[in-house]
Amino acid sequence: MTSAEVVYFQDSLAKVQYRPLCYIKLKFQTEQGQIITENLKVLIAKQDQHKYKVGSIINIKYDPKNLKNISILGEVMI
């Protein structure tokens, strides 16, 4: 588990199973010291979107062997 900074957040206004589909761009540092910026699609309940405003620090998990495999703890990834 590591921390990531939210550098972009947008509600797409589309809904999947009544939950808003959001676009998030995260910036984080790997264990090897590499700075990664990654775009994600996430289903985030309207009442939780305030946690993801630009500049927020959130907890993520990622696969060191495949840096495209990122998940935000507690959220549904698309």
PLY file of the C-alpha trace (Angstrom):
ply
format ascii 1.0
element vertex 78
property float x
property float y
property float z
element edge 77
property int vertex1
property int vertex2
end_header
0.00 0.00 0.00
1.22 3.49 -0.82
-0.09 7.05 -0.93
-0.97 8.93 -4.10
-1.89 12.53 -4.85
-5.02 13.31 -6.85
-3.94 15.67 -9.67
-7.20 15.57 -11.68
-10.81 14.62 -10.90
-13.91 14.77 -13.10
-17.39 13.31 -12.72
-18.27 11.95 -16.19
-22.02 12.37 -15.48
-22.46 8.74 -16.63
-23.79 6.22 -14.13
-23.00 2.52 -13.73
-25.35 0.67 -11.37
-26.51 4.06 -10.03
-22.95 5.10 -9.11
-21.20 7.99 -10.91
-18.30 7.08 -13.20
-15.37 9.39 -12.44
-12.04 10.04 -14.11
-9.08 10.42 -11.75
-5.41 11.08 -12.45
-3.04 10.00 -9.67
0.63 10.73 -9.07
2.65 8.45 -6.80
6.18 7.22 -6.19
7.06 3.54 -6.53
9.30 1.66 -4.11
12.10 2.10 -6.67
11.69 5.90 -6.52
10.02 6.22 -9.92
7.30 8.94 -10.16
4.20 7.55 -11.92
1.15 9.46 -13.19
-1.79 7.26 -14.11
-5.35 7.87 -15.40
-8.10 5.74 -13.85
-11.86 5.21 -14.22
-13.56 4.67 -10.87
-17.13 4.31 -9.60
-17.41 6.72 -6.67
-20.59 7.40 -4.71
-21.64 11.07 -4.80
-21.23 11.43 -1.02
-17.59 10.20 -1.23
-16.41 12.44 -4.08
-15.17 15.14 -1.67
-12.37 12.73 -0.62
-10.92 12.89 -4.16
-10.64 16.64 -4.77
-7.42 17.78 -6.47
-4.52 17.82 -4.02
-5.96 15.08 -1.78
-3.75 12.21 -0.66
-5.37 8.77 -0.90
-4.26 5.18 -0.26
-3.72 2.91 -3.26
-2.36 -0.54 -4.03
-0.38 -1.31 -7.17
1.42 -4.24 -8.72
5.17 -3.44 -8.94
5.47 -5.81 -11.94
2.58 -4.14 -13.80
2.25 -0.45 -12.90
-1.00 -0.19 -14.90
-2.65 -2.43 -12.28
-3.68 0.15 -9.64
-6.59 0.07 -7.23
-7.96 2.69 -4.88
-8.77 1.04 -1.58
-12.52 0.77 -1.01
-13.61 1.82 -4.52
-14.77 -0.06 -7.64
-12.25 0.23 -10.48
-13.26 0.03 -14.16
0 1
1 2
2 3
3 4
4 5
5 6
6 7
7 8
8 9
9 10
10 11
11 12
12 13
13 14
14 15
15 16
16 17
17 18
18 19
19 20
20 21
21 22
22 23
23 24
24 25
25 26
26 27
27 28
28 29
29 30
30 31
31 32
32 33
33 34
34 35
35 36
36 37
37 38
38 39
39 40
40 41
41 42
42 43
43 44
44 45
45 46
46 47
47 48
48 49
49 50
50 51
51 52
52 53
53 54
54 55
55 56
56 57
57 58
58 59
59 60
60 61
61 62
62 63
63 64
64 65
65 66
66 67
67 68
68 69
69 70
70 71
71 72
72 73
73 74
74 75
75 76
76 77
